[in-house]
């Protein structure tokens, strides 16, 4: 979504942007009353905003941010001696991994009736949905007039060689979603790891012909400096970047759609402050908080009572972006092996 862990977005920002920062939770756990909140969705000011809002609401929290797969691994590794109390931001596939390992525990939040039953974990109620977003390939319409129709065209057409940013950090959710989106279109039960030769050739070209992400440098900074023309971004990050960089974002949206990610929240099994953690989940997923979060970060809340506070342009945009049909159950069986193969053979 180390490398053998399953993912799916991407969500923010994939939730947004996936530019995670890591904090050290230490070895003290949360027994002192401080809630340890794990997330892969604390970039672009989200973590600071949540911290401030939580303090105002009376919660003493410490946010620990990691990439999706790395965070999932950490929670599983700690399951016999939990450090965290709450985890949010991961997508369904990461949470399925946590559920299978009994690293999270079911809790029905007060706002459960305000979200679609099938958006989270309808079978067991182990995790509940917060935000949904599309994982899109973007470009600046002010400078690009030859946008492709498909991300695969970026990988295989020499005209785009070196012109698109590629993120090789497959411990993060968004890059894993991009990989899953490509390979899902080339499944072959007789192929290597369930993928046809054509599919692997496209993936190899995608990483070989792209411009590697520059750590600490925003995609749009590179776009405005003419270093690259295209890159991948969770849809929630578009409006803020257009405002900051003066760009007019165009989207590469193939007719078969793009991957979507739904960020979830759950109570960590064995949380030291279980009751307070439940109260945090009730607060954070509520219509008021999710609506304010949506307004602040151009997010699309799953909570139907919060949608009215979301940016109307964001609501309309997502309504027009088709969702790629991905069998995430099947992907979850293979993605760890796919990540390992790509890391060893194509990224190095």
C-alpha positions in Angstrom: 0.0 0.0 0.0 7.7 -3.5 4.5 7.3 -3.7 0.8 5.0 -6.7 0.9 2.2 -4.8 2.7 -1.0 -4.2 0.9 -2.4 -0.8 0.0 -5.2 0.9 -2.1 -6.1 5.6 -3.1 -5.5 7.9 -1.9 -7.3 8.7 -0.6 -5.9 12.6 0.5 -4.6 13.2 0.0 -4.1 9.9 0.1 -5.5 11.5 1.4 -3.8 14.2 0.5 -0.5 14.4 -1.2 1.1 11.6 0.8 3.9 13.8 1.9 4.0 12.3 5.3 6.1 13.4 8.2 7.1 11.0 10.9 6.9 11.7 14.6 8.3 9.5 17.3 5.7 8.1 19.6 8.3 6.9 22.0 7.8 3.9 24.3 5.4 5.4 26.8 2.2 4.6 24.9 -0.8 6.7 25.8 -1.3 5.7 29.4 -0.6 9.3 30.6 -3.9 10.4 29.1 -2.5 11.7 25.8 -4.1 10.1 22.8 -1.7 8.7 20.3 -3.2 9.3 16.8 -1.6 7.4 13.9 -2.2 8.7 10.4 -0.9 8.9 6.9 -3.0 12.0 6.2 -1.2 14.8 8.1 0.4 16.6 5.2 -0.4 20.0 3.8 -1.3 21.4 7.2 -3.8 18.8 8.0 -2.0 17.5 11.1 -1.6 21.0 12.5 -5.3 21.8 11.9 -6.5 18.6 13.5 -4.1 19.2 16.5 -5.5 22.7 17.0 -9.1 21.7 16.6 -8.7 18.7 19.0 -7.1 20.8 21.7 -10.0 23.3 21.4 -12.4 20.4 21.8 -10.6 19.3 24.9 -8.5 16.4 23.5 -4.8 16.0 24.3 -3.4 14.2 21.3 -0.1 13.4 19.7 -0.1 12.8 16.0 2.3 10.3 14.5 2.5 10.4 10.7 3.9 7.7 8.4 3.3 6.4 4.9 0.4 4.1 4.5 2.2 0.7 4.3 4.8 1.7 6.9 2.1 2.8 9.3 0.2 -0.4 8.8 3.4 -2.4 9.4 4.0 -0.5 12.6 0.6 -1.0 14.0 0.8 -4.7 13.3 4.2 -5.0 14.9 2.9 -3.2 18.0 -0.3 -5.2 18.3 0.9 -7.2 21.4 1.9 -4.0 23.1 -0.1 -1.2 21.4 1.3 2.3 21.4 -1.4 4.1 19.4 -5.0 4.7 20.4 -6.6 5.7 17.1 -5.7 5.4 13.4 -7.2 7.3 10.5 -6.4 8.1 6.9 -5.6 4.6 5.7 -7.7 3.2 2.9 -9.9 0.1 3.0 -7.1 -2.3 2.0 -4.8 -1.2 4.7 -7.5 -1.5 7.3 -8.4 -5.0 6.0 -4.8 -5.9 6.8 -5.2 -4.5 10.3 -8.5 -6.3 10.8 -7.0 -9.6 9.7 -4.3 -9.2 12.3 -6.7 -8.2 15.1 -4.8 -4.9 15.4 -8.0 -2.9 15.4 -11.3 -3.4 17.1 -14.9 -2.7 16.1 -16.6 0.4 17.5 -19.7 2.0 16.1 -19.4 5.8 16.2 -22.2 8.2 17.0 -22.3 9.3 13.4 -22.5 5.8 11.9 -26.0 6.6 10.5 -24.7 9.5 8.5 -22.4 7.5 6.2 -23.2 4.9 3.6 -23.0 1.4 5.1 -20.9 0.0 2.3 -18.3 2.9 2.4 -16.5 1.4 5.4 -16.6 -2.1 6.8 -20.2 -3.3 6.6 -19.3 -6.8 7.6 -17.8 -6.1 11.1 -17.8 -2.3 11.7 -14.0 -2.4 12.4 -13.4 0.9 10.5 -15.6 3.8 9.3 -15.2 6.2 6.4 -14.2 9.8 6.6 -13.0 11.3 3.3 -13.0 10.1 -0.3 -11.0 11.4 -3.2 -9.7 10.6 -6.6 -6.1 9.8 -7.4 -5.5 11.8 -10.6 -2.7 12.7 -13.0 -2.5 16.5 -13.3 -0.9 19.2 -15.5 -1.1 22.9 -15.9 -3.4 23.9 -18.8 -1.6 27.2 -19.1 1.5 25.4 -20.4 0.5 22.0 -21.7 -1.4 21.5 -24.9 -0.6 17.8 -25.6 -2.0 16.0 -22.6 -2.4 12.3 -23.1 -5.7 10.4 -22.7 -4.3 7.8 -20.4 -1.5 7.4 -17.9 -0.2 4.4 -19.8 0.5 6.7 -22.7 2.8 8.7 -20.5 4.8 5.6 -19.8 5.0 4.3 -23.4 5.0 7.3 -25.7 8.5 8.8 -26.2 7.0 12.2 -26.4 6.4 12.2 -22.7 9.8 10.7 -21.6 11.1 12.6 -18.6 8.1 14.9 -18.6 6.1 13.3 -15.7 7.0 12.8 -12.1 7.0 9.3 -10.7 7.1 8.5 -7.0 9.1 5.4 -6.3 8.2 5.4 -2.6 6.0 2.3 -2.6 5.7 2.4 1.2 3.1 5.2 0.6 -0.5 4.7 -0.3 -0.8 6.9 -3.4 2.1 5.3 -5.3 0.7 1.9 -4.6 -2.7 3.0 -5.8 -1.1 4.1 -9.1 0.6 0.8 -9.5 -2.6 -1.1 -8.7 -4.5 1.0 -11.2 -2.1 0.1 -14.0 -1.8 -3.6 -13.2 -5.5 -4.1 -12.6 -6.1 -3.5 -16.3 -3.7 -6.2 -17.3 -4.6 -9.2 -15.1 -3.8 -12.6 -16.4 -4.1 -15.6 -14.2 -1.3 -17.3 -16.2 1.0 -14.3 -16.1 3.8 -13.5 -13.6 2.1 -12.7 -10.3 -1.3 -12.7 -12.1 -0.3 -10.0 -14.6 0.3 -10.2 -18.3 3.7 -9.5 -19.9 2.2 -6.3 -21.4 1.2 -5.1 -18.0 4.7 -5.6 -16.6 6.2 -3.9 -19.7 4.0 -0.8 -19.1 5.0 -0.6 -15.4 8.7 -1.0 -16.3 8.4 1.8 -18.8 6.4 4.0 -16.3 9.3 4.0 -13.8 12.1 4.0 -16.3 10.8 7.0 -18.3 9.5 9.2 -15.5 11.3 11.9 -13.5 11.8 10.7 -9.9 10.1 12.7 -7.2 12.4 15.2 -5.5 12.1 14.8 -1.8 10.8 17.9 -0.1 9.8 19.6 -3.4 6.1 20.0 -4.3 5.0 18.6 -7.6 3.6 22.0 -8.6 6.9 23.7 -7.8 8.5 21.4 -10.4 5.7 22.0 -12.8 6.1 25.8 -12.6 9.9 25.5 -13.0 9.4 23.5 -16.2 11.1 20.4 -14.7 8.1 18.2 -15.3 4.6 18.7 -16.9 2.6 15.9 -15.3 2.3 14.2 -11.9 0.0 12.4 -9.6 -2.0 14.1 -6.9 -5.0 13.3 -4.7 -7.9 15.5 -5.9 -8.2 17.3 -2.6 -4.9 19.0 -3.2 -5.7 20.6 -6.5 -7.5 23.8 -5.4 -4.9 24.9 -2.9 -2.1 24.4 -5.4 -3.8 26.3 -8.1 -4.2 29.2 -5.7 -0.6 29.0 -4.5 1.1 28.5 -7.8 -1.3 30.3 -10.2 -1.8 27.1 -12.2 -5.0 25.9 -13.9 -5.1 22.2 -13.3 -6.1 19.9 -16.0 -6.7 16.2 -15.4 -5.7 13.1 -17.4 -8.9 11.0 -17.0 -9.1 7.9 -19.1 -12.5 6.6 -20.1 -12.1 3.7 -17.7 -11.7 6.1 -14.8 -9.1 6.6 -12.0 -8.5 5.0 -8.7 -10.5 6.3 -5.8 -9.5 6.1 -2.1 -11.7 6.3 1.0 -9.9 7.3 4.1 -11.1 5.4 7.2 -10.8 5.7 11.0 -10.6 3.0 13.7 -9.9 2.2 17.3 -6.7 0.4 17.8 -7.1 -2.9 19.7 -5.8 -2.6 23.2 -5.7 1.2 23.3 -4.6 2.4 26.7 -7.3 5.1 26.6 -10.1 3.3 24.9 -13.0 5.4 26.2 -11.3 8.7 25.3 -10.3 7.2 21.9 -13.9 6.4 21.2 -14.9 9.9 22.1 -12.3 11.2 19.7 -13.7 9.1 16.9 -17.2 10.4 17.7 -15.9 14.0 17.6 -13.6 13.7 14.6 -16.0 11.9 12.3 -19.0 14.1 13.2 -20.7 16.3 10.5 -19.5 19.5 12.2 -15.8 18.5 12.2 -15.8 16.8 8.9 -17.6 19.7 7.3 -15.1 22.1 8.7 -12.2 19.9 7.6 -13.8 19.7 4.1 -14.1 23.5 3.9 -10.5 24.0 5.0 -8.8 21.4 2.8 -11.2 21.1 -0.2 -12.0 17.5 0.9 -15.0 15.5 0.0 -16.5 14.1 3.2 -18.3 10.7 3.2 -20.5 12.0 6.1 -23.6 13.0 4.1 -24.5 15.6 6.7 -21.1 17.3 6.1 -21.3 17.6 2.3 -23.1 20.9 2.4 -20.0 22.5 3.9 -17.7 21.2 1.2 -16.5 23.3 -1.7 -19.2 23.0 -4.3 -16.5 22.9 -7.0 -14.9 19.8 -5.3 -18.3 18.1 -5.1 -19.0 18.8 -8.8 -15.6 17.8 -9.9 -15.7 14.4 -8.2 -19.1 13.8 -9.6 -17.5 14.1 -13.1 -14.5 11.9 -12.5 -15.3 8.3 -13.2 -14.2 5.7 -10.7 -11.9 2.9 -12.0 -13.4 -0.5 -11.5 -10.7 -2.2 -9.4 -11.2 -5.6 -7.7 -9.5 -4.6 -4.5 -10.1 -8.0 -3.0 -8.0 -9.5 -5.8 -5.5 -6.7 -5.7 -5.1 -7.3 -1.9 -3.9 -10.9 -2.7 -1.2 -9.7 -5.0 -0.2 -6.1 -4.2 2.5 -7.0 -1.7 4.2 -9.2 -4.3 3.7 -6.6 -7.0 5.4 -4.0 -4.8 8.3 -6.3 -4.1 8.8 -7.1 -7.8 8.7 -3.4 -8.8 11.0 -2.4 -6.0 13.6 -5.0 -6.8 13.4 -5.2 -10.6 12.3 -1.7 -11.8 13.2 0.8 -9.1 16.3 -0.8 -7.5 
